[in-house]
Amino acid sequence: MDERDIETSSSARAHDVVLSVDGVPVASFREVVARLRADYPGEDPAHVEGIVLREWEAFSAGRPLVVPAAVEEGAREILDLARD
């Protein structure tokens, strides 16, 4: 991924965009859950988190938009082992 594909945003609220990656607005999972828990204090926190996870699965079809940098490092280690 190219750094030019990541843009920061300064807005804050229910549709908070922390970053835009490859043109897709994204937000921190933790922050989304925290905002929803604050807006829906009567809901069980596990239920709120479950809803966010289901929505993510429906949106992403199981394919991640971003991965931690360590994932690439791990993949390289596995690929390097195959070369030996």
Z-matrix of the N, CA and C atoms (Angstrom, degrees):
N
C 1 1.453
C 2 1.519 1 108.70
N 3 1.275 2 116.37 1 138.56
C 4 1.449 3 124.26 2 -178.55
C 5 1.527 4 109.46 3 -91.26
N 6 1.333 5 117.18 4 137.84
C 7 1.464 6 120.11 5 179.55
C 8 1.524 7 111.99 6 -57.49
N 9 1.326 8 117.76 7 -25.34
C 10 1.460 9 119.78 8 179.53
C 11 1.521 10 111.70 9 -67.39
N 12 1.326 11 117.67 10 -18.48
C 13 1.452 12 121.46 11 179.83
C 14 1.519 13 112.39 12 -84.17
N 15 1.342 14 117.14 13 -3.04
C 16 1.459 15 121.46 14 -179.63
C 17 1.515 16 108.58 15 -112.70
N 18 1.332 17 114.97 16 121.93
C 19 1.450 18 119.99 17 179.64
C 20 1.516 19 107.94 18 -126.06
N 21 1.314 20 116.86 19 140.85
C 22 1.460 21 119.62 20 177.63
C 23 1.517 22 109.79 21 -93.30
N 24 1.317 23 114.96 22 156.98
C 25 1.451 24 121.14 23 179.14
C 26 1.520 25 108.04 24 -131.36
N 27 1.326 26 116.78 25 150.73
C 28 1.458 27 119.48 26 -176.89
C 29 1.521 28 113.15 27 -106.19
N 30 1.340 29 119.01 28 1.23
C 31 1.458 30 119.89 29 -178.76
C 32 1.524 31 110.53 30 -74.01
N 33 1.352 32 115.86 31 158.78
C 34 1.459 33 119.84 32 179.07
C 35 1.522 34 109.97 33 -146.63
N 36 1.311 35 117.29 34 119.15
C 37 1.459 36 125.12 35 173.15
C 38 1.512 37 109.70 36 170.75
N 39 1.319 38 118.04 37 -161.36
C 40 1.462 39 121.73 38 -172.98
C 41 1.524 40 112.89 39 -55.88
N 42 1.297 41 117.90 40 -33.65
C 43 1.457 42 120.61 41 178.84
C 44 1.519 43 110.77 42 -101.79
N 45 1.334 44 115.16 43 33.14
C 46 1.461 45 119.79 44 -178.13
C 47 1.513 46 111.18 45 -54.88
N 48 1.300 47 114.26 46 129.35
C 49 1.448 48 121.08 47 174.20
C 50 1.512 49 106.53 48 -109.86
N 51 1.300 50 116.15 49 114.07
C 52 1.447 51 120.03 50 177.92
C 53 1.523 52 108.42 51 -80.25
N 54 1.318 53 115.62 52 -42.29
C 55 1.460 54 122.80 53 179.98
C 56 1.521 55 109.53 54 -143.76
N 57 1.298 56 114.53 55 162.11
C 58 1.451 57 120.49 56 167.54
C 59 1.517 58 105.44 57 -118.62
N 60 1.332 59 117.17 58 118.38
C 61 1.455 60 122.28 59 -178.66
C 62 1.519 61 108.15 60 -114.01
N 63 1.320 62 116.25 61 123.60
C 64 1.463 63 121.36 62 -177.08
C 65 1.525 64 111.07 63 50.62
N 66 1.320 65 116.41 64 35.83
C 67 1.459 66 121.61 65 177.56
C 68 1.526 67 114.75 66 82.00
N 69 1.329 68 118.14 67 2.95
C 70 1.462 69 121.78 68 -179.79
C 71 1.525 70 108.81 69 -106.42
N 72 1.334 71 117.43 70 122.10
C 73 1.467 72 119.69 71 177.55
C 74 1.524 73 110.20 72 -65.50
N 75 1.316 74 117.16 73 133.25
C 76 1.465 75 121.74 74 179.40
C 77 1.521 76 109.83 75 -132.31
N 78 1.329 77 115.17 76 156.29
C 79 1.459 78 121.80 77 178.43
C 80 1.513 79 108.16 78 -139.37
N 81 1.298 80 117.12 79 156.84
C 82 1.458 81 123.16 80 177.38
C 83 1.531 82 109.79 81 -63.56
N 84 1.330 83 116.13 82 130.68
C 85 1.469 84 120.88 83 177.51
C 86 1.524 85 110.24 84 -55.36
N 87 1.314 86 115.40 85 -47.40
C 88 1.468 87 120.57 86 -178.78
C 89 1.531 88 110.96 87 -59.07
N 90 1.326 89 117.19 88 -43.36
C 91 1.465 90 120.28 89 -178.58
C 92 1.524 91 111.83 90 -69.88
N 93 1.329 92 117.41 91 -37.49
C 94 1.466 93 120.69 92 176.91
C 95 1.528 94 109.47 93 -61.02
N 96 1.328 95 116.58 94 -48.61
C 97 1.460 96 120.61 95 -179.87
C 98 1.527 97 110.06 96 -61.91
N 99 1.310 98 117.89 97 -42.20
C 100 1.472 99 121.00 98 179.85
C 101 1.526 100 111.13 99 -62.15
N 102 1.340 101 117.16 100 -43.74
C 103 1.476 102 119.83 101 178.94
C 104 1.523 103 111.20 102 -63.70
N 105 1.329 104 116.48 103 -43.18
C 106 1.462 105 119.69 104 179.99
C 107 1.526 106 111.08 105 -65.88
N 108 1.321 107 116.83 106 -39.58
C 109 1.466 108 119.67 107 178.07
C 110 1.526 109 110.42 108 -63.60
N 111 1.321 110 117.06 109 -37.20
C 112 1.470 111 120.26 110 178.61
C 113 1.529 112 110.80 111 -68.70
N 114 1.324 113 117.10 112 -38.64
C 115 1.468 114 121.53 113 -179.04
C 116 1.521 115 112.86 114 -78.52
N 117 1.331 116 118.11 115 -22.77
C 118 1.460 117 123.30 116 -179.42
C 119 1.532 118 109.11 117 -128.57
N 120 1.333 119 117.22 118 65.79
C 121 1.469 120 121.08 119 -173.79
C 122 1.527 121 113.72 120 -64.12
N 123 1.311 122 118.87 121 -21.36
C 124 1.461 123 121.62 122 -179.55
C 125 1.519 124 113.45 123 -80.14
N 126 1.319 125 117.40 124 -11.37
C 127 1.468 126 121.48 125 -178.58
C 128 1.523 127 110.73 126 -84.80
N 129 1.320 128 115.48 127 144.32
C 130 1.457 129 121.83 128 175.62
C 131 1.532 130 108.22 129 -62.77
N 132 1.336 131 118.38 130 128.35
C 133 1.464 132 120.98 131 -179.75
C 134 1.534 133 113.32 132 -54.98
N 135 1.318 134 118.02 133 -37.14
C 136 1.464 135 120.78 134 178.41
C 137 1.528 136 110.73 135 -65.97
N 138 1.322 137 116.37 136 -35.11
C 139 1.470 138 120.92 137 177.95
C 140 1.531 139 110.30 138 -66.45
N 141 1.318 140 116.52 139 -43.90
C 142 1.472 141 120.75 140 178.36
C 143 1.528 142 109.76 141 -60.53
N 144 1.323 143 117.04 142 -47.04
C 145 1.457 144 120.42 143 179.96
C 146 1.531 145 111.07 144 -62.67
N 147 1.315 146 116.69 145 -39.83
C 148 1.464 147 120.63 146 178.02
C 149 1.518 148 112.34 147 -62.27
N 150 1.327 149 116.30 148 -39.99
C 151 1.466 150 120.41 149 178.02
C 152 1.527 151 110.17 150 -63.93
N 153 1.319 152 117.17 151 -44.49
C 154 1.469 153 120.41 152 179.37
C 155 1.529 154 110.03 153 -61.73
N 156 1.329 155 117.70 154 -42.27
C 157 1.459 156 120.73 155 178.59
C 158 1.530 157 111.59 156 -63.31
N 159 1.328 158 117.35 157 -42.74
C 160 1.474 159 119.99 158 178.14
C 161 1.518 160 111.41 159 -63.79
N 162 1.331 161 116.61 160 -41.21
C 163 1.464 162 119.87 161 178.43
C 164 1.524 163 111.00 162 -64.36
N 165 1.347 164 116.42 163 -39.52
C 166 1.464 165 119.90 164 177.93
C 167 1.524 166 110.14 165 -63.00
N 168 1.328 167 117.23 166 -44.85
C 169 1.461 168 120.49 167 179.33
C 170 1.522 169 111.11 168 -61.31
N 171 1.336 170 117.30 169 -41.56
C 172 1.462 171 120.71 170 178.97
C 173 1.528 172 110.86 171 -65.32
N 174 1.314 173 116.87 172 -40.02
C 175 1.469 174 121.41 173 -179.20
C 176 1.512 175 112.14 174 -70.84
N 177 1.321 176 116.37 175 -43.25
C 178 1.459 177 120.43 176 -170.82
C 179 1.518 178 114.44 177 -91.61
N 180 1.304 179 117.55 178 -15.06
C 181 1.468 180 122.33 179 -175.55
C 182 1.529 181 110.24 180 55.23
N 183 1.336 182 116.35 181 30.69
C 184 1.455 183 120.99 182 176.68
C 185 1.517 184 115.33 183 81.90
N 186 1.306 185 118.44 184 -2.99
C 187 1.467 186 121.11 185 179.36
C 188 1.527 187 108.78 186 -99.76
N 189 1.346 188 117.12 187 119.60
C 190 1.470 189 118.88 188 -176.79
C 191 1.523 190 112.30 189 -70.56
N 192 1.306 191 115.11 190 142.80
C 193 1.455 192 121.39 191 174.65
C 194 1.518 193 109.77 192 -80.53
N 195 1.320 194 116.43 193 -36.71
C 196 1.461 195 122.51 194 178.00
C 197 1.524 196 108.21 195 -135.67
N 198 1.314 197 115.56 196 156.54
C 199 1.464 198 121.70 197 175.03
C 200 1.522 199 107.93 198 -136.38
N 201 1.329 200 117.74 199 153.80
C 202 1.461 201 119.21 200 174.59
C 203 1.528 202 110.10 201 -61.13
N 204 1.313 203 116.69 202 146.26
C 205 1.465 204 121.14 203 -179.04
C 206 1.524 205 111.25 204 -56.50
N 207 1.320 206 117.17 205 -30.65
C 208 1.468 207 120.85 206 179.93
C 209 1.527 208 111.85 207 -63.41
N 210 1.321 209 117.91 208 -23.68
C 211 1.464 210 120.60 209 177.83
C 212 1.528 211 110.04 210 -64.15
N 213 1.320 212 116.97 211 -43.06
C 214 1.464 213 120.04 212 177.65
C 215 1.520 214 110.57 213 -64.12
N 216 1.316 215 116.30 214 -41.25
C 217 1.469 216 119.75 215 179.02
C 218 1.527 217 110.56 216 -60.82
N 219 1.327 218 116.85 217 -43.32
C 220 1.457 219 120.74 218 178.41
C 221 1.516 220 111.95 219 -64.26
N 222 1.322 221 116.72 220 -40.71
C 223 1.470 222 120.97 221 178.48
C 224 1.529 223 110.07 222 -63.14
N 225 1.327 224 116.83 223 -40.33
C 226 1.468 225 120.06 224 178.08
C 227 1.529 226 111.42 225 -62.77
N 228 1.334 227 116.31 226 -40.39
C 229 1.456 228 119.81 227 178.21
C 230 1.532 229 110.88 228 -60.01
N 231 1.319 230 116.90 229 -43.72
C 232 1.459 231 121.61 230 179.35
C 233 1.530 232 110.44 231 -65.90
N 234 1.325 233 116.91 232 -44.15
C 235 1.464 234 120.33 233 179.53
C 236 1.515 235 111.48 234 -65.77
N 237 1.327 236 116.60 235 -36.98
C 238 1.472 237 120.20 236 177.72
C 239 1.524 238 111.31 237 -65.10
N 240 1.338 239 116.98 238 -36.01
C 241 1.463 240 120.83 239 178.31
C 242 1.527 241 110.35 240 -63.58
N 243 1.324 242 116.22 241 -36.00
C 244 1.465 243 120.06 242 179.51
C 245 1.517 244 112.18 243 -67.11
N 246 1.325 245 117.59 244 -25.39
C 247 1.468 246 121.93 245 179.41
C 248 1.526 247 112.03 246 -74.48
N 249 1.334 248 115.59 247 -28.40
C 250 1.476 249 120.27 248 -175.48
C 251 1.510 250 112.63 249 -75.84
